[in-house]
């Protein structure tokens, strides 16, 4: 069992990032973790991790969180129970029937906490308050090797709320964490800005759109050439898109 200074909600979010998305507490009423779903044989379930939370101000805050996995269908989820006198008898009965497969020497949650701290720093450098959705989105964008549309980004989340995702991208744009790209396809693409970028015309770079795979790339080393504008013309933005075939398609 692992004791942690993280809050229950923080660990639940970390486990969700790890794929523990099912609500195994539904086992108490339905003997299934999906409403109306097929009944589950508790012998198929194993406990991967156990976390104990100590209520600093209220004993009722004490809880135990179980990260569980169904070996039969691969489903992963969480099960929360009270601790000590606040534990639930039905929950206790279920837990007693499930095998524990915990290995404290291999605590992959530590790696995720470190990763979340890194992501929080990325947001805070742009004066963006970290939230679960913002952390998830910036993590996806950091892994992207090419620009991505709102639709493509939403498809990477199982239960994405399009409104929340749109607001997240809007916040990132306002704080100049990301920039938009008009690659001529009629669909706006998004990509991370370089560290310290203020999205001024002088800082903007060239983009490359592949006519074969339809992906658009930031060419951060290819500066946009200086253009002399007529008198009284004011430059507010530049969009230079090269078109051809990328290295994968050529």
N, C-alpha and C positions, 0 to 999 in steps of 0.2 A: 504493500500500500504506500502511495506517495502522498506526503503532506506538501501543500503548496501555498504560497502567499498570493497566488492569482485568485481572482474571484471566480465563483461558479460560472457566471456568464462568459468570462474570458476563456476558461478552459473548454466550455461547450463550443465556443466559436473556433478555438484551436482544433478541437476534435472534428468539427464540421469540415474544416479545411483538409483534414486527413481522410475524409470520406465517411465519418460516423454521422450520418444524416437521419437515420430512422429513430423514431420515438419508441424505445423498447418498454417504456412505462405502460404502453397500451396492452402489454402482456397481462397486466393485472385484471383487466376486464374482458379482453377478447381472446386471450391466448394467441394473439397475433400482433405484430407491430404495424399492421395495416388494417384500417377499419374495414370490416367485411372481408378481410383477406383470409387466406388459407391458414388453418391452425398450425402452430409451430410446436415441434417436439423440442422440449427444453434440453434434451441431451445433444442436440445439434449445435447448441449455442455455447460459446466459450467467452470468458472475460479476459480481455487483453490488458486492460489497465484499470487500476482502482485509485481514486483520488479522495482524500479526506479534506474537508473544509471546516475550519474552526471559526465559529462566530465570535468575533472580538468584542462586540457590544451586546450581543443577544445570543443566548444558548440555542434559541430556535433557528439560528442561521447555520447551525452545524449540519453538515450533510455529507453523504458519500456519493460519488459519481462513478458509475461503471461504464467503461468503454467495451461494448460487446460486439461479437461477430457470429453470424450464422454460417457454420462451415458447409451447410448444404447448398444454400443459394447465394452465399457471398455477401449478403446484406450486413451492413455495419451501422450501429446506432448507440445511443446512450440510455442509461437507466439511472435515475436519481432516487435516493432514499434518504430518510432522516438518519441521524446518528444517535446511538445510545437510546435514551428514553424516548426520543422523538422519532425513532424508526417505526416503520409500518409493518404490522404482522404479515399482511398479504405479500408485501414486497420482500420481506425476509424469507418467506416460504419459497418464493420464486428463486431468489439468489442462492438459497441452499441447494437447489437442484441443478445449478449451473457450474460447470467446471471452470477453474481459474487457470489461465495460461499466461500469467503475468511474469515478465522478466524485467526487474528493476535495473539490471545492468544495461539494458538496451532501451533507454528512455528517449524515443524519437520526439517526444513533445518538447524536449529542451531545444532541439534543432528548430522546431517551429517557432518557439518563443523568441529565439535569437533572430529568426527570419522576420517575425512580426515587428521586432524592435527596429530592424533595418528599414522596413517599409514605413514605420511610423516616422523615422528620421527623414525619409524622402518627402513625406507629406509636410512635416513640420518646417522643413527648409523653405517651403513655399507658403508658410503660414496657413496651412490647411489642417483643420482639426481631424485627427484620425477617427474613423468610424469603421465598423465591420465591412460595409459595402465599399468604402473608399480603399481600404486595405486590400480587399479582394481584387478590385479593378486595377489598382496600380501594380499589383503583383502580375496580373495578366499582361498588362502593357509592357512591363519590364522584360517579360519573356518573349514578346513579339519581335520578330526580325523584320517585319514589314508593317505598314499602316493597316488599320482595321476599322471597319464601319461599326455603327451602333448595333446593327443586326447581327453581324459576325461576333461581336463581343457578347451580346445577349445569349447567343447559342452556346457559349462556353460555360454558362451557368444553368444548373438544372431547374431552379425555380426563380429565375431573375424577374424582378419587378421592373418593367420598362421605364416607369416614371422615375423610380429611384435611380436607375442606371443613367437616365438622361440628365437628371439633376447632378449626379456625380460628375459626369463629363463636363457639364456646364460650369461647375465649381472648379474643376481642373483647368478649364480654359481661362476662366476669370483670373486665376492665380498663376497663369502661364506655366503650368506643369506640362501641358500638352498643347499641340497646335493642330489645326485642321488642314486638310489637303484636298484641293479640288483637282482631281486627276483626269477630268473630262468624262468620267463614267456616269455623272449625274448623282453619284452617291458620295456623301462627305466621309472622308477617312480621318482617323485620329492617330497621332503618334506622339511619343514623349519628346519633350524639348530637352536640349542638352543642359547640363548643370550651369546655372548662372544666366541662362538665356532670358532675355526680356521681350523676345518676339518683335524687336524693332526691324524695319526693312533691311538695315545694314547687317543684321545677324541671320537673316533667312538664307536657306540653302536650297539647292536643286533637288528635285524628286525624279524618280524613274518609274514609269509605269510599263509593266510587261504586257505586251499584246497577246501573249500566249496563255499565261496562268492568271492574268488580270490582277496580279499583286503590285502594290506600289511601295517603293522603298525610299527612305531618306538618304540622300547622298550628302552627308554632313561635311565631307571634305571638299565638295564641289561648290564653291561660293558662286552666288549669282553675280554676273558681271555688272559693273557700274554703268549706269545709263544717264546721260545728260538730258534732262527734261527741258522743255521750252520755258521761257520766262513766266513766272507766276503759277507754274504747275507745282503741286505738292504731292509727293509720293507718300501713300499711306499703307501700301502693301504690295508684295511681289509674289507671283506664282509662276514658277518656271518648271514645267514637267517635260522630261525627256521620254521618248517612247521607243520601244524596241523589244528585245528579248533578254530576260535575265540570265544569269549564269546557269541556272538549273534547266532552263528551256532552250538555251542556245545549243 
